[in-house]
């Protein structure tokens, strides 16, 4: 019993965990238009802004790049 539990913990469990991580990073379910529309401008407490994408959860200090070529951001 100890041997089979040890084999499962050392071989099967890491394979399952790593398999789920690969699927998440390779899967791109959003279109460029959806990604462009998900950007919001978030104020810093000391003034200024950073940009956050609510779909990809990406944060940037600089203005985001328009992927679709049809962005109508009115932040400035």
C-alpha positions as a Python dict, from the first residue, in 0.01 Angstrom:
ca = {
    (1, 'X'): (0, 0, 0),
    (2, 'X'): (278, 246, 82),
    (3, 'X'): (453, 179, -247),
    (4, 'X'): (142, 242, -457),
    (5, 'X'): (61, 562, -268),
    (6, 'X'): (417, 682, -311),
    (7, 'X'): (411, 606, -685),
    (8, 'X'): (84, 792, -722),
    (9, 'X'): (215, 1098, -535),
    (10, 'X'): (546, 1107, -722),
    (11, 'X'): (424, 1031, -1077),
    (12, 'X'): (54, 1075, -1132),
    (13, 'X'): (-17, 1386, -925),
    (14, 'X'): (254, 1607, -1085),
    (15, 'X'): (144, 1492, -1431),
    (16, 'X'): (-213, 1599, -1359),
    (17, 'X'): (-108, 1935, -1219),
    (18, 'X'): (133, 2013, -1504),
    (19, 'X'): (-121, 1902, -1764),
    (20, 'X'): (-376, 2155, -1642),
    (21, 'X'): (-119, 2437, -1646),
    (22, 'X'): (-24, 2367, -2007),
    (23, 'X'): (-389, 2370, -2115),
    (24, 'X'): (-447, 2708, -1952),
    (25, 'X'): (-146, 2874, -2115),
    (26, 'X'): (-212, 2736, -2466),
    (27, 'X'): (-583, 2812, -2471),
    (28, 'X'): (-661, 3159, -2611),
    (29, 'X'): (-1041, 3186, -2602),
    (30, 'X'): (-1068, 3562, -2664),
    (31, 'X'): (-1066, 3759, -2986),
    (32, 'X'): (-844, 4068, -3022),
    (33, 'X'): (-1157, 4285, -3008),
    (34, 'X'): (-1263, 4130, -2675),
    (35, 'X'): (-914, 4181, -2532),
    (36, 'X'): (-913, 4546, -2645),
    (37, 'X'): (-1253, 4609, -2489),
    (38, 'X'): (-1147, 4460, -2154),
    (39, 'X'): (-884, 4726, -2071),
    (40, 'X'): (-965, 4959, -1782),
    (41, 'X'): (-764, 5248, -1643),
    (42, 'X'): (-697, 5218, -1270),
    (43, 'X'): (-578, 5515, -1062),
    (44, 'X'): (-276, 5486, -836),
    (45, 'X'): (-318, 5618, -480),
    (46, 'X'): (-32, 5865, -538),
    (47, 'X'): (-171, 5992, -871),
    (48, 'X'): (-133, 5863, -1225),
    (49, 'X'): (-277, 5546, -1372),
    (50, 'X'): (-201, 5191, -1472),
    (51, 'X'): (-396, 4975, -1715),
    (52, 'X'): (-558, 4642, -1626),
    (53, 'X'): (-715, 4387, -1861),
    (54, 'X'): (-1009, 4215, -1695),
    (55, 'X'): (-992, 3911, -1927),
    (56, 'X'): (-620, 3837, -1938),
    (57, 'X'): (-545, 3994, -1597),
    (58, 'X'): (-248, 4172, -1750),
    (59, 'X'): (-126, 4496, -1585),
    (60, 'X'): (72, 4764, -1769),
    (61, 'X'): (208, 5104, -1675),
    (62, 'X'): (202, 5220, -2038),
    (63, 'X'): (-104, 5265, -2260),
    (64, 'X'): (-205, 4921, -2401),
    (65, 'X'): (-150, 4836, -2766),
    (66, 'X'): (-461, 4807, -2982),
    (67, 'X'): (-472, 4451, -3118),
    (68, 'X'): (-785, 4480, -3333),
    (69, 'X'): (-703, 4811, -3501),
    (70, 'X'): (-1045, 4945, -3402),
    (71, 'X'): (-997, 5088, -3051),
    (72, 'X'): (-1190, 5390, -2931),
    (73, 'X'): (-1033, 5448, -2592),
    (74, 'X'): (-1103, 5794, -2450),
    (75, 'X'): (-872, 5801, -2151),
    (76, 'X'): (-661, 6102, -2237),
}
